[in-house]
């Protein structure tokens, strides 16, 4: 039995800088992810979207590694989001279960694919929480529209809210592109079987679609808010023009009388 633990510790990890300074044996690396082999059969997988995945580490060792990684992180989370998964690497057949997998073949490639999927699952949990929070915040204003018939918020506050929402949305979208199928699965039928089975076990495609749907709703709401804000500005300009015309008419009237 081998336990894999994934933690979402930050919004971003600078993989390039980390690879330069970490002394572990690098087995695989790109600008967005890096896979290391440690001592005593331990393995470490780090992703640019803030996820760290461990295999074979004790709790104290994991805490030490996370503390080491933090200087390379951006926007460290107050509470880590975690995912636990168990590998039975000495099985006669392959079986996928809710929180475990039995594999008939076990090597570094299989381990990396498993750790990759566990890490992506943890990241989707975090991104889903972010998208739900965005949706709740936008729903707060749409409810005001329904009940009051207007957005009871000044332009500056509305612009700040739109900016905040767009920044969170952009961070999510920027990181989702790395959730593609690994290239190795195209050349190895067994790896592809494991990858597809884990994606189904973790419901990655379904959760990804739900996340994408939430982001689409948020985008539509933001567009509505911007349109309303532009309409409000147009109304204000019309009022100013009317007042200027009225002042001019009053001036002409006063000149006629006196």
N, C-alpha and C positions, 0 to 999 in steps of 0.2 A: 504494500500500500504506500502511495506517495500523495501527499497533500499539496495542492497548489492554492496559494492565497494571493488575491489581487487587491490592491488599495488605490483608490483615487485620492491622491494627496495634495494636488494643486491643479490649477487651470492649465499650466504649461510647464514643461521641463526642457531646458536647453540641452538637447542630446549632443550637439556638436562639442560644447564645452565639457560636458560630462565624459565623453569618450576620450578626450585628451588627458583627463586627470585621473580617471579610475584605473586601478592597477589589475583588475580581473582579466581573465582570458576571454577576449572577444571572439565569439563564434559567428556572429552575424550582426551587421549594422548598416543603417541608412541614416538619412538626416532626420527621420521621424521615429526610429526605433532602434534598440540595440539589445543584443542577447549575449549574456556573459555566463561562463562556467566558473564556479567558485571552488572552494576546497570541500572535500568530503562529499562529492556528488551534488553540491548545491548549484542552483541555477537562478539567474536573475534576468528579468526581461523588463525593460523600461521604455515607455512610450512618450512621445512629445506632448500628447494631450493630457499628461499629468498622472498616468497610471504606472504603478510599479507592481510586478508580479514575481512572487517568490516560489521556489521549489526546494525543499530540503533544509530550509533555515529554521532555527529556533525563534521563539518570540523575541528574545533579547537581541539576537543577531539581526532580525528584521528591523527592530527599532533603531539599531545602530546604523544600518544601511539607510533607512529613511532620514535620519538626522544628517547623514553625510550628503544625501541628495538635496536636501532643502535649500542650500545656497544656490543651486542651479534652477530652482523653481520660481515661478511667477504666480502670485496670488495663491498662497498656500491656504488650503481649506481649514476651517476651524475644527471640523470633524471629518475623519476619513470615511469614504464609502468603500465597503469591502465585499469581496465575493470569494467563497471557498468551494473547492472542487477536489474530489478524490480520484486518483488513478490506481486502478488495479492492473499493474503491468505484467502480471503472470497469469493471464487467462487463456483458455483454449479458444475462445471466440470473442467477437466484438459485441459489446452491449452498451447502449447509451441510457443512462438514467438521469433523474432530475438533478442530482448533485454529485454524480460520479460516472466513471466510464471504465469498462473492461476492455483491454486491448490485447490482441494476439501477437502484435508486433510492437516492440518498444525500443526506440532509439532517440537520438537528439532531435531529429526532424519531427518525429511524432510528438515529443515533449514540447517542442517550440510551437507547433500548431495548437496543441491543447492550451498552453499558457497564453498564446495569442488570443484565442477565443474567450478565455476566462477574463483577460484584460479588457477586451472589447465589451464584454457583458457588463463589467463594472463601470466602464466609461459611459455606456448607454444609460445605466441607472442614473448617473450624475447628469448627463445631458437631458434626460427625460424630466428630472426634477427641475432643471433650469427652464425648460420649455413650459412646464406646467405653471411655474411661478410667473413667467412672462404672460401666459394666458390669463392667469388670475388677476394680474395687474391691469391688463387691457380690459378685462371683463368689468373691473371696477368702474372704468370710465364709460363703457357701453351701457351699464346699468343706470348711470347718471343721465345718459342721453335718453334712455327709455322713460325714466321717472320725471326728469325735469325738462326734457326737450332741448337741452343745451349742455355744453361742457363747462362745468363750473370750475374753471381753472384758467389762470392767466397764461398769456402766450409764452412767457419765459419758462414757467414751470412745465408747460406742455412740451416745449422744445427740449428741456432737460430730460423729461420722461422718454420722449422719442429717441433722443441720443443714447440714453442708457439702454433702452430696449434693443436698439440697433446694434450696439456694441456686444451685448450678450448674444444676440442672434448671429452676428458675424463670427464670434468666437466658436460657436457651435458648428456653423457651416464650414469654417476653415479646417476644423479637426475631423469632420465626418468623412472627408475624402480618403482617409487612410484605412477605412473599413473595407477595403477591397479584398478579394480572395487572393491569398499568397501565390506568387508565381510557381513555387515548388509543387503545388497541387496539380498543375497542368501536366506535369511530367511523371507524376507518381500516383497511380490509381488508388493505392491504399491511403496516402495522405489526403487525397481528394475525398475519399469515403469518410475519413475521420473529421475533416474540416466541415463537410456538408452535414454530417450527423450532429456535430456540436452546434453548428449554426441553427439547426432545427431544435436541438435540446434547449438552447438558450433563447429561442424565439427571436434571434437577432434581426431577421428580415421584417417580422411583424412589428417589433419594437421600433425599428428604424422608420418604418412607414408611419407609425403613430407619432413619432417625433417630428417627422417631416410634415405631417398633417397639422400638428400644433403650430409649427413655425409658419405654415401658409396662412393659418387663421390670424396669427399675430401680425404678419405682413399686411394682410387685408385691413386689419383694424388700424394699423399705423397709417396706411394710405388714407383711410377715412378721416383720421384725426388731422392729418396734414391738409386735406381738402377743406375740412371745417375751419381750420385755422386760416387758410387763404380766403375762405368765404367771409370769415369774421373781419379780416383786414380790408377786404373789398367793401364791406358794409361800413366800416369805420371811415374809409376814404370817401365814400358817398356822403356820409354825414358831414364830414369836414368840408367837402365841396359845397353842399347845401348851405352850411352855416356861412361860408365865405360869400356865397351869392346873396344870402339874406343880409349880411352886413353891408355889402355893396349897395343893395337896394335901399336899405335904411339910410345910408350915407347920401344917396341921390335924393331921397325923399326929404331929408333934412336940408340939403342944399337948395331944393326947390322952395321950401317954406321960408328959409332965412336968407 
